[in-house]
Amino acid sequence: MSKTTFFLATLLLVSSLSFGQSRLSPDGVKLERTLQMINGLYVDDVETSHLTEAAIRAMLLELDPHSTYLNKDEVKAMNEPLQGNFDGIGISFNMLTDTLYVMEVISGGPSQKVGLLPGDKIIYVNDSLIAGIKKDNQDVIKMLRGPKGTTVNVRVLRRGTPQLLDFRIVRDKIPIYSIDAKYMVD
């Protein structure tokens, strides 16, 4: 057998093996074909990535309640606490009923530098009322976090102060410590 014949036979064998591995199931073919038809025939432009995400979420709704799908932004948000830092204003908060309460001001963070305190109620973020409106944590996080060096203005109600207090906070890297340790020297 010549080298050329051997090479072609090997190439044919390898390509047939890899082709068999990449073959879609009939259901996968149906989904792929549907996306192709939408791209080619639908009257408007469509973001197929949004359709794909919606299809995945719809499929998982048919399974048990513990089967979930996270898109890349949700995965990033889930992994941030594990990566050691993020850009933001440096508070931990809790939404009670419809009001954001500052639970902790991170030591050395931007909020501590401007004087935000635990117990403060954030009423406005950048002139948007957030108190008295049902907002989930993710919406509030999106408003408070942002690139390092950008500013966020908050208006705060503090116990014992009749008027709202205004704070201009410059976002910065917020370190995440697994243990906040303090030492006492004798």
C-alpha positions as CSV (number, residue, x, y, z in Angstrom):
1,M,0.0,0.0,0.0
2,S,1.4,3.4,-1.0
3,K,1.9,6.2,1.5
4,T,-0.8,8.3,-0.2
5,T,-3.4,5.5,0.0
6,F,-2.5,4.8,3.6
7,F,-2.8,8.6,4.4
8,L,-6.2,8.8,2.7
9,A,-7.5,5.7,4.4
10,T,-6.4,7.0,7.8
11,L,-8.0,10.4,7.1
12,L,-11.3,8.8,6.0
13,L,-11.3,6.6,9.2
14,V,-10.6,9.5,11.6
15,S,-13.1,11.8,9.9
16,S,-15.8,9.1,10.0
17,L,-15.1,8.5,13.7
18,S,-15.3,12.2,14.6
19,F,-18.4,12.7,12.4
20,G,-20.2,10.0,14.3
21,Q,-19.4,11.7,17.6
22,S,-20.7,15.1,16.6
23,R,-24.0,13.8,15.2
24,L,-27.0,15.4,16.9
25,S,-29.9,13.5,18.3
26,P,-33.2,13.8,16.4
27,D,-34.4,16.3,19.0
28,G,-31.2,18.3,18.7
29,V,-31.6,18.3,14.9
30,K,-35.1,19.6,15.3
31,L,-34.0,22.4,17.5
32,E,-31.1,23.3,15.3
33,R,-33.3,23.3,12.2
34,T,-35.9,25.5,13.9
35,L,-33.2,28.1,14.7
36,Q,-31.9,27.9,11.1
37,M,-35.5,28.5,9.8
38,I,-36.0,31.4,12.1
39,N,-32.7,33.0,11.1
40,G,-33.5,32.5,7.4
41,L,-37.2,33.1,7.1
42,Y,-38.4,35.2,10.0
43,V,-39.3,38.8,9.0
44,D,-37.4,40.5,11.7
45,D,-33.8,40.1,13.0
46,V,-33.8,37.8,16.0
47,E,-31.2,37.3,18.7
48,T,-30.9,33.5,18.6
49,S,-28.9,33.5,21.8
50,H,-32.0,34.8,23.6
51,L,-34.2,32.2,21.9
52,T,-31.7,29.5,22.9
53,E,-31.6,30.6,26.5
54,A,-35.5,30.8,26.6
55,A,-35.7,27.3,25.1
56,I,-33.2,25.9,27.7
57,R,-35.1,27.5,30.6
58,A,-38.4,26.1,29.2
59,M,-37.0,22.6,28.9
60,L,-35.7,22.7,32.5
61,L,-39.2,23.8,33.8
62,E,-40.4,20.4,32.7
63,L,-37.9,18.7,35.1
64,D,-37.7,18.7,38.9
65,P,-37.5,22.1,40.7
66,H,-33.8,21.7,41.4
67,S,-32.8,21.7,37.7
68,T,-31.8,25.2,36.8
69,Y,-29.8,27.0,34.1
70,L,-27.5,29.9,34.7
71,N,-26.4,32.1,31.8
72,K,-22.9,33.6,31.7
73,D,-23.9,36.7,33.6
74,E,-25.6,34.7,36.4
75,V,-22.5,32.4,36.6
76,K,-20.3,35.4,36.9
77,A,-22.5,36.8,39.7
78,M,-22.5,33.5,41.5
79,N,-18.7,33.2,41.2
80,E,-17.8,36.7,42.3
81,P,-17.9,35.9,46.1
82,L,-15.4,33.1,45.4
83,Q,-13.0,35.2,43.4
84,G,-11.8,37.5,46.2
85,N,-13.1,40.9,45.0
86,F,-15.5,42.9,42.9
87,D,-16.2,46.5,42.0
88,G,-18.9,48.3,44.1
89,I,-19.6,50.5,47.0
90,G,-18.6,48.2,49.8
91,I,-21.7,47.3,51.8
92,S,-23.7,44.2,52.6
93,F,-27.4,44.8,52.7
94,N,-30.7,43.2,53.3
95,M,-34.0,44.0,51.6
96,L,-36.7,44.0,54.4
97,T,-40.2,44.3,52.9
98,D,-39.4,47.0,50.4
99,T,-36.5,48.9,52.0
100,L,-32.8,48.4,51.7
101,Y,-31.0,48.3,55.1
102,V,-27.2,48.6,55.2
103,M,-26.2,45.6,57.4
104,E,-22.4,46.0,57.2
105,V,-20.0,48.6,55.8
106,I,-16.9,46.9,54.6
107,S,-13.8,48.1,56.4
108,G,-11.7,50.4,54.2
109,G,-14.4,50.4,51.4
110,P,-15.8,53.4,49.6
111,S,-19.0,53.5,51.7
112,Q,-17.0,53.6,54.9
113,K,-14.8,56.5,53.6
114,V,-17.9,58.7,52.9
115,G,-19.6,57.8,56.2
116,L,-22.3,55.3,55.5
117,L,-23.3,53.3,58.6
118,P,-24.9,50.0,59.4
119,G,-28.6,50.6,60.0
120,D,-28.8,53.3,57.3
121,K,-31.8,52.9,54.9
122,I,-31.0,53.6,51.3
123,I,-34.0,55.4,49.8
124,Y,-32.6,56.6,46.5
125,V,-29.9,55.4,44.2
126,N,-28.9,57.9,41.5
127,D,-32.2,59.8,41.8
128,S,-34.2,56.5,41.4
129,L,-36.5,55.7,44.3
130,I,-35.8,52.2,45.6
131,A,-37.8,52.3,48.9
132,G,-41.4,51.4,48.8
133,I,-41.0,49.6,45.5
134,K,-40.6,45.8,45.3
135,K,-37.0,45.4,44.0
136,D,-35.1,42.2,44.2
137,N,-31.5,41.9,45.3
138,Q,-30.2,41.5,41.8
139,D,-31.8,44.8,40.6
140,V,-30.3,46.6,43.6
141,I,-26.8,45.0,43.1
142,K,-26.9,46.2,39.4
143,M,-27.5,49.7,40.6
144,L,-24.8,49.7,43.3
145,R,-22.0,47.8,41.5
146,G,-20.2,49.2,38.6
147,P,-16.7,49.8,37.2
148,K,-14.0,51.1,39.5
149,G,-13.8,54.9,39.5
150,T,-17.5,55.5,38.6
151,T,-19.8,57.2,41.0
152,V,-23.1,56.4,42.6
153,N,-25.2,58.8,44.5
154,V,-27.3,57.5,47.4
155,R,-29.8,59.2,49.6
156,V,-30.1,57.7,53.0
157,L,-32.5,57.8,56.0
158,R,-30.6,57.5,59.2
159,R,-32.1,56.9,62.7
160,G,-32.3,60.2,64.6
161,T,-31.9,62.4,61.5
162,P,-35.1,63.9,60.2
163,Q,-33.9,64.7,56.6
164,L,-32.3,62.4,54.0
165,L,-28.5,62.4,53.9
166,D,-26.8,62.5,50.5
167,F,-23.6,60.5,49.8
168,R,-21.5,60.5,46.6
169,I,-19.7,57.2,46.5
170,V,-16.8,56.4,44.1
171,R,-16.9,52.7,43.3
172,D,-13.7,50.7,44.0
173,K,-12.4,47.2,44.3
174,I,-14.1,45.5,47.2
175,P,-12.0,42.7,48.8
176,I,-13.9,39.7,50.1
177,Y,-12.4,38.2,53.2
178,S,-13.4,34.8,54.3
179,I,-12.7,35.7,58.0
180,D,-12.6,39.2,59.5
181,A,-9.9,38.7,62.1
182,K,-8.8,41.1,64.8
183,Y,-5.9,40.5,67.2
184,M,-5.3,41.7,70.7
185,V,-1.7,42.2,71.8
186,D,-0.9,41.9,75.5
